[in-house]
């Protein structure tokens, strides 16, 4: 795809409504999905016009993979989950974003994927604050994004 | 995780039952999911004991990303799909594998993810043969795996 070099990136309004920012890695914004059913992070590469992973050049794809691995490792440490689910879907929100979800064998969708299974459940604020703080510490991020 | 260096990789029996091999890239075996509802490829890195992308070292993760991009690009060219869905889930089959699915806005699950939505539909053999040949040509693979 042709990207407009003068365009600036901003988070898609649907992602902005459904998430809380943890901070920015070199390529991607790290977001927490506001669904307390699952510890669920989203990486959104901060370049305008991206839809597919293929729209990134090789250098950026490698950076995205390393950011996925870093975030997945932090999430696994923070949650002691049974399995990680990592996915770039984008059928509903076209802006490129990668889901990194900590799955537990007793979560409401297991073993199915999380999308569209049960209604999102609001976070208890204190629990969300602890989750943000634990992730931010692991990733060296301060929540400023 | 600790990997046994003497162990040899073999494709998980469930993946073997559900797919057809297209060929081997440097890291991964390329498989076609035998569900004619969607043009659906699976990459299975050929190293024993892998469960998570995190179980790969950085060099292998980068290789996996480039193989994902190569396969996704070939699939997009062959199918002229509306969207690619790329995912490492593994909640049911624990051996590390990455789904690369060509989605169309009129496919039976759109816009939901493909997993668990509708029953797999068998391929017409001639259609499957054409799909294997077209992919093999794009990827430089000969189906021998």
Interface residues (C-beta under 8 A of the other chain):
Chain A: X51 X52 X53 X54 X58 X61 X62 X64 X65 X66 X68 X69 X72 X73 X76 X83 X84 X85 X86 X87 X88 X89 X90 X91 X92 X103 X110 X111 X112 X113 X115 X116
Chain B: X51 X52 X53 X54 X58 X61 X62 X64 X65 X66 X68 X69 X72 X73 X76 X83 X84 X85 X86 X87 X88 X89 X90 X91 X92 X103 X110 X111 X112 X113 X115 X116
